[in-house]
């Protein structure tokens, strides 16, 4: 529930690593709201490591993508294989 994006991003990364699913609804809000590549890249990279998390990440990313900066979009597209996945 922190308002500090630095703390939230690190906490969410640990939640992904430990499959702490209770954190995923708040992480989804964070990923939709925060567009800074500095926070997005580590989270999407961690999510892309398992098929289950990657599927979840793709669903969230489809919603969040229009609000991201072009540099963030390029990076996350690459991490998730976005163009390949939606084609």
C-alpha positions in Angstrom: 0.0 0.0 0.0 3.1 2.3 -0.1 2.9 5.4 -2.3 6.7 5.1 -2.8 7.2 3.6 -6.3 10.8 2.6 -5.4 9.7 0.5 -2.5 6.7 -0.9 -4.3 8.7 -2.0 -7.3 11.2 -3.9 -5.2 8.5 -5.5 -3.1 6.6 -6.6 -6.2 9.7 -8.1 -7.6 10.0 -10.2 -4.5 6.3 -11.1 -4.7 6.8 -12.4 -8.2 9.9 -14.5 -7.2 7.9 -16.1 -4.4 4.7 -16.4 -6.4 2.9 -14.4 -3.7 -0.3 -14.1 -5.7 -2.0 -11.9 -3.1 0.2 -9.0 -4.3 -0.8 -9.4 -8.0 -3.9 -7.2 -7.9 -2.0 -4.3 -6.4 0.9 -5.0 -8.8 -1.5 -4.8 -11.7 -2.7 -1.3 -10.6 1.0 -0.3 -10.3 1.9 -1.6 -13.8 -1.1 0.3 -15.3 -0.4 3.5 -13.4 3.4 3.7 -13.5 5.0 4.1 -16.9 8.6 4.5 -16.0 10.8 1.9 -17.7 13.1 1.9 -14.6 10.2 0.2 -12.7 8.6 -1.7 -15.5 11.7 -3.5 -16.9 12.6 -5.5 -13.8 9.0 -6.5 -13.1 8.2 -7.6 -16.6 11.5 -9.4 -16.8 10.8 -11.3 -13.7 7.2 -12.1 -14.8 8.5 -13.4 -18.2 10.4 -16.2 -16.5 7.4 -18.5 -16.1 4.6 -19.3 -18.5 1.9 -18.6 -15.9 3.3 -15.2 -14.9 4.0 -14.3 -18.5 0.4 -15.0 -19.4 -0.7 -12.7 -16.6 1.8 -10.0 -17.6 0.6 -10.1 -21.2 -3.0 -9.5 -20.1 -1.9 -6.6 -17.9 0.4 -5.2 -20.6 -2.3 -5.1 -23.2 -4.3 -2.9 -20.9 -1.3 -0.7 -19.8 0.6 -0.5 -23.1 -1.2 2.5 -24.6 -0.2 4.6 -21.6 3.5 3.7 -21.7 6.2 5.9 -23.3 7.5 4.6 -26.6 10.9 3.6 -25.1 9.1 1.6 -22.4 6.8 -0.1 -25.0 9.8 -1.1 -27.1 11.6 -2.6 -24.1 8.5 -4.5 -22.7 7.5 -5.7 -26.2 10.9 -7.3 -26.5 10.8 -8.8 -23.0 7.3 -10.4 -23.5 7.7 -11.1 -27.2 4.5 -9.0 -27.5 4.2 -8.8 -31.3 4.8 -12.5 -31.6 2.3 -13.3 -28.9 -0.6 -11.2 -30.2 -0.1 -12.0 -33.9 
